[in-house]
Amino acid sequence: MPQAKVTLLGAGPGDLELLTLKAARALANAEILLLDELANADIVTLAPQARVIKVGKRGGCKSTPQDFIQRLMRRYALQGKRVVRVKGGEVLLFGRAGEEIRFLHAAGVEVEIINGISSGLAAAASLGISLTHRDHCQGVTFVTAHAQDDSEPNWQALAATGTTLVIYMGMSRIAQISQGLLAHLPAHTPAAVVQWASTARERRLLSSLGQLASEASAAGMGSPAIILVGAAVGEAQSTLANAAWLAAA
């Protein structure tokens, strides 16, 4: 009998054309598809053989318990099924992949990783900016605003890096994020929000750190969205024709 295996597959930010060829092949061969809430539901059309099990996880909403998801993966893998766990965005960024890998390895289940495009990268592409830029910064920092113990990130340390900050799961506390960073960065620091990056529902807001929270609230922006902060974000002003607010056509 072949080795029990689970494939952890990054579905990207929503645009199915951004899936890799490797992801498409894995989906086509899947027998069990565990589908994340934030993945594009149309991805199931690429898995015609699969039994689809929705295992929704969304911040602030009732979610499928993580332990239950892990036990489902183990059960079907040990039955010899071709199991694909579909995660929105990139598997290895803020998706609990570490917990799942450890659990499955402990059960003797092989884990295959198929990377997807992170929503942070899709947001930058939407704005037409480089997250790293020789004129502005030497790096990029991906950070979640949603810690397990509900604590705040060390905004002082993050601001001191001088990198572009790409903040995930932060819309419910965008005012606190802005205040935390304003203690260490100028109010005129370029900032942006991109909601539903890469999809037909995409919306973009270009602002400054001092105005970001109020303008995002006024525009009715919410999750899922990426917050970007840093000098490199200012390059979007020329890319997007100096627009302060853009919604998808």
C-alpha positions as CSV (number, residue, x, y, z in Angstrom):
1,M,0.0,0.0,0.0
2,P,1.4,3.4,-0.9
3,Q,2.5,5.8,1.9
4,A,-0.4,7.8,3.4
5,K,-0.1,11.4,2.2
6,V,-1.8,14.7,2.5
7,T,-1.2,17.6,0.1
8,L,-1.4,21.1,1.7
9,L,-2.2,23.3,-1.3
10,G,-2.2,27.1,-1.5
11,A,-5.2,28.3,-3.4
12,G,-3.8,31.9,-3.8
13,P,-5.8,35.1,-3.2
14,G,-8.8,34.1,-5.3
15,D,-8.0,34.4,-9.0
16,L,-7.9,30.7,-10.1
17,E,-5.6,31.7,-13.0
18,L,-2.9,32.3,-10.4
19,L,-2.8,28.6,-9.4
20,T,0.3,26.7,-10.4
21,L,0.3,23.8,-12.8
22,K,1.3,21.5,-9.9
23,A,-1.7,22.7,-7.9
24,A,-4.0,22.0,-10.9
25,R,-2.7,18.4,-11.2
26,A,-3.1,17.7,-7.5
27,L,-6.7,19.0,-7.6
28,A,-7.5,16.9,-10.7
29,N,-6.3,13.8,-8.9
30,A,-7.8,14.5,-5.5
31,E,-10.3,12.1,-3.9
32,I,-10.9,14.2,-0.7
33,L,-10.9,18.0,-0.8
34,L,-10.9,19.9,2.5
35,L,-11.8,23.4,1.4
36,D,-10.9,26.5,3.4
37,E,-13.4,29.3,3.8
38,L,-11.2,31.9,2.2
39,A,-10.4,29.9,-0.9
40,N,-12.4,30.6,-4.1
41,A,-15.3,28.1,-4.0
42,D,-15.0,27.6,-7.8
43,I,-11.7,25.7,-7.2
44,V,-13.9,22.6,-6.8
45,T,-14.4,22.6,-10.6
46,L,-10.8,21.6,-10.9
47,A,-11.3,18.6,-8.7
48,P,-14.1,16.6,-10.4
49,Q,-13.3,13.3,-8.7
50,A,-13.2,14.7,-5.2
51,R,-15.6,14.6,-2.3
52,V,-15.6,18.2,-1.0
53,I,-15.7,18.8,2.7
54,K,-15.9,22.5,3.7
55,V,-13.8,23.2,6.8
56,G,-14.3,27.0,7.1
57,K,-12.0,29.1,9.2
58,R,-12.5,32.9,9.3
59,G,-11.5,35.3,12.0
60,G,-14.3,36.5,14.2
61,C,-16.7,33.8,12.9
62,K,-17.7,30.4,14.0
63,S,-15.1,28.1,12.5
64,T,-14.4,24.4,12.1
65,P,-12.1,23.4,15.1
66,Q,-8.5,22.9,14.0
67,D,-8.2,19.5,15.8
68,F,-11.2,18.2,13.8
69,I,-9.7,19.3,10.5
70,Q,-6.4,17.5,11.4
71,R,-8.2,14.3,12.4
72,L,-10.1,14.3,9.1
73,M,-6.9,14.6,7.2
74,R,-5.3,11.8,9.1
75,R,-8.4,9.5,8.8
76,Y,-8.7,9.8,5.0
77,A,-5.0,9.6,4.4
78,L,-4.7,6.4,6.4
79,Q,-7.5,5.0,4.3
80,G,-5.3,5.5,1.3
81,K,-7.3,8.4,-0.1
82,R,-5.6,11.2,-2.1
83,V,-6.3,14.1,0.3
84,V,-5.8,17.7,-0.6
85,R,-6.2,20.4,2.1
86,V,-6.9,23.6,0.3
87,K,-5.9,26.8,2.0
88,G,-6.5,30.4,0.9
89,G,-3.4,32.3,0.0
90,E,0.0,30.7,0.7
91,V,0.1,27.5,2.7
92,L,3.1,28.5,4.8
93,L,1.9,32.0,5.8
94,F,-0.5,32.3,8.7
95,G,-2.4,29.2,7.8
96,R,-1.6,26.8,10.7
97,A,0.5,24.7,8.4
98,G,3.1,24.1,11.1
99,E,0.5,22.5,13.4
100,E,-0.9,20.3,10.6
101,I,2.5,19.2,9.4
102,R,3.5,18.2,13.0
103,F,0.3,16.4,13.6
104,L,0.4,14.4,10.3
105,H,4.1,13.5,10.7
106,A,3.3,12.2,14.2
107,A,0.7,9.9,12.6
108,G,3.1,8.6,10.0
109,V,1.5,10.6,7.2
110,E,3.6,12.2,4.5
111,V,3.0,15.9,3.8
112,E,3.4,17.5,0.4
113,I,3.5,21.3,0.1
114,I,2.2,23.1,-3.0
115,N,2.8,26.8,-2.6
116,G,0.2,29.5,-3.6
117,I,0.5,33.2,-4.1
118,S,0.0,35.1,-0.8
119,S,-2.7,37.8,-0.7
120,G,0.1,40.2,0.4
121,L,1.9,39.7,-2.8
122,A,-1.4,40.0,-4.8
123,A,-2.2,43.2,-3.0
124,A,1.2,44.7,-4.0
125,A,0.7,43.6,-7.6
126,S,-2.7,45.3,-7.5
127,L,-1.1,48.5,-6.4
128,G,1.6,48.1,-9.0
129,I,4.4,48.4,-6.4
130,S,7.5,46.4,-5.4
131,L,7.5,45.5,-1.7
132,T,11.2,45.9,-1.8
133,H,12.7,49.1,-3.4
134,R,16.2,50.4,-3.5
135,D,15.0,53.9,-3.0
136,H,12.9,53.1,0.0
137,C,13.7,49.9,1.9
138,Q,15.8,46.8,1.9
139,G,13.1,44.2,2.9
140,V,9.6,43.3,3.6
141,T,8.0,42.0,6.8
142,F,4.9,39.9,6.8
143,V,3.0,40.1,10.1
144,T,-0.3,39.1,11.5
145,A,-2.3,41.4,13.7
146,H,-4.3,38.5,15.0
147,A,-2.2,36.8,17.7
148,Q,-3.6,33.7,19.4
149,D,-3.6,35.4,22.8
150,D,-5.0,38.6,21.4
151,S,-1.9,40.6,22.1
152,E,-0.5,43.3,19.9
153,P,2.6,42.9,17.8
154,N,5.7,44.9,18.8
155,W,5.0,47.8,16.6
156,Q,8.1,49.7,17.8
157,A,10.4,46.8,16.7
158,L,8.5,46.4,13.4
159,A,8.7,50.2,12.6
160,A,12.4,50.1,13.4
161,T,13.1,47.6,10.7
162,G,12.5,50.1,8.0
163,T,10.9,47.5,5.8
164,T,7.6,47.5,4.0
165,L,5.0,46.1,6.5
166,V,2.4,43.7,5.0
167,I,-0.2,43.2,7.7
168,Y,-2.7,40.3,7.6
169,M,-5.9,39.9,9.5
170,G,-5.9,43.4,10.7
171,M,-9.1,45.1,9.6
172,S,-11.0,44.6,12.8
173,R,-8.3,46.5,14.6
174,I,-7.0,48.9,12.0
175,A,-7.4,51.8,14.4
176,Q,-5.2,50.1,17.0
177,I,-2.6,49.2,14.4
178,S,-2.5,52.7,13.1
179,Q,-2.1,54.1,16.6
180,G,0.6,51.6,17.4
181,L,2.7,52.5,14.4
182,L,2.1,56.3,14.7
183,A,4.0,56.2,17.9
184,H,7.1,55.3,15.9
185,L,6.4,56.4,12.3
186,P,5.4,59.8,10.8
187,A,1.7,60.4,10.0
188,H,2.6,61.0,6.4
189,T,4.0,57.5,5.9
190,P,2.3,55.9,2.9
191,A,-0.2,53.2,3.6
192,A,-2.8,51.3,1.8
193,V,-5.6,48.7,2.1
194,V,-6.4,46.1,-0.6
195,Q,-9.6,44.1,-0.1
196,W,-10.3,40.9,-2.0
197,A,-7.0,41.2,-3.9
198,S,-6.9,39.7,-7.4
199,T,-10.7,39.1,-7.6
200,A,-13.6,40.9,-9.3
201,R,-14.6,42.3,-5.9
202,E,-11.2,44.0,-5.4
203,R,-11.1,47.4,-3.8
204,R,-8.1,49.6,-3.1
205,L,-7.4,52.5,-0.8
206,L,-4.3,54.6,-0.9
207,S,-3.8,56.8,2.1
208,S,-1.3,57.9,4.8
209,L,-0.8,56.2,8.1
210,G,-2.4,59.1,9.9
211,Q,-5.6,58.9,7.8
212,L,-5.7,55.2,7.0
213,A,-8.1,54.0,9.7
214,S,-10.7,56.8,9.3
215,E,-10.6,56.6,5.5
216,A,-10.9,52.8,5.5
217,S,-13.9,53.0,7.8
218,A,-15.5,55.7,5.7
219,A,-15.1,53.5,2.6
220,G,-16.7,50.6,4.3
221,M,-13.6,48.3,3.8
222,G,-13.4,45.1,5.8
223,S,-12.0,41.6,5.7
224,P,-10.5,39.9,3.9
225,A,-7.9,42.6,3.3
226,I,-4.2,43.4,3.5
227,I,-2.8,46.5,5.1
228,L,0.5,47.8,3.6
229,V,2.6,50.5,5.3
230,G,5.9,52.0,4.3
231,A,7.7,54.3,1.9
232,A,7.6,51.9,-1.0
233,V,3.8,52.0,-0.9
234,G,4.0,55.6,-2.0
235,E,5.1,54.4,-5.4
236,A,1.5,53.4,-6.0
237,Q,0.5,57.0,-6.3
238,S,2.0,57.3,-9.7
239,T,1.0,53.8,-10.8
240,L,-2.7,54.5,-9.9
241,A,-2.8,58.0,-11.3
242,N,-2.7,59.8,-8.0
243,A,-6.1,58.3,-7.0
244,A,-6.9,58.3,-3.3
245,W,-9.7,55.8,-3.6
246,L,-10.2,53.1,-6.3
247,A,-12.9,50.4,-6.5
248,A,-12.9,47.6,-9.0
249,A,-14.8,48.5,-12.2
